[in-house]
Amino acid sequence: MKLHLPKRWFNRLLCYAGCFGLVFQVTAAIHAWWYNIPLDYFWWMLLAPLLCLLSGLSPALQIQKEHH
């Protein structure tokens, strides 16, 4: 299974949303760690951005099928 940046707009939007979500979640986790705020479900919060990223990148999960 080869992963590549999609060409269709909705798949690309899912990739960008997933990347932004991952960066935001990691930044929020660093902030919480810095101020000693407990994050009990950190790994569950990463699930949504990862699913967005995978559904944009993986051909098997893409909503708009890419033409190669």
C-alpha positions as CSV (number, residue, x, y, z in Angstrom):
1,M,0.0,0.0,0.0
2,K,1.7,3.2,-1.2
3,L,0.9,6.4,0.6
4,H,1.1,9.7,-1.4
5,L,-0.4,13.1,-1.2
6,P,-3.8,13.0,-3.0
7,K,-4.8,15.1,-5.9
8,R,-8.6,15.2,-5.3
9,W,-9.7,18.2,-3.2
10,F,-11.6,16.3,-0.5
11,N,-8.9,13.8,0.1
12,R,-6.3,16.6,0.2
13,L,-8.6,18.5,2.7
14,L,-8.7,15.4,4.9
15,C,-4.9,15.2,4.8
16,Y,-4.5,18.8,5.8
17,A,-7.1,18.5,8.6
18,G,-5.3,15.4,9.9
19,C,-1.9,17.1,9.9
20,F,-3.3,20.2,11.6
21,G,-5.1,18.0,14.2
22,L,-2.0,16.1,15.0
23,V,0.1,19.3,15.4
24,F,-2.7,20.8,17.5
25,Q,-3.0,17.8,19.8
26,V,0.8,17.5,20.3
27,T,1.0,21.2,21.1
28,A,-1.9,20.9,23.5
29,A,-0.2,17.9,25.2
30,I,3.1,19.8,25.6
31,H,1.2,22.7,27.1
32,A,-0.7,20.4,29.5
33,W,2.6,18.7,30.4
34,W,4.3,22.1,31.0
35,Y,1.5,23.3,33.4
36,N,1.0,19.8,35.0
37,I,-2.5,19.4,33.6
38,P,-3.3,15.7,33.5
39,L,-4.4,14.3,30.2
40,D,-6.0,10.9,30.9
41,Y,-7.2,10.2,27.3
42,F,-4.4,11.6,25.2
43,W,-4.1,8.6,22.9
44,W,-7.9,8.7,22.2
45,M,-7.6,12.4,21.2
46,L,-5.1,11.4,18.6
47,L,-7.5,9.0,17.0
48,A,-9.6,11.5,15.0
49,P,-6.7,13.3,13.4
50,L,-5.0,10.0,12.5
51,L,-8.2,8.7,10.9
52,C,-8.5,11.9,8.9
53,L,-4.9,11.6,7.8
54,L,-5.3,7.9,6.9
55,S,-8.5,8.4,5.0
56,G,-6.9,11.1,2.9
57,L,-3.7,9.2,2.2
58,S,-4.7,5.6,2.0
59,P,-6.3,4.6,-1.4
60,A,-8.4,2.0,0.4
61,L,-10.0,4.5,2.7
62,Q,-10.3,7.5,0.3
63,I,-13.8,8.9,-0.1
64,Q,-13.1,10.3,-3.6
65,K,-11.2,7.7,-5.6
66,E,-8.0,8.9,-7.2
67,H,-7.3,8.3,-10.9
68,H,-3.8,7.3,-11.5
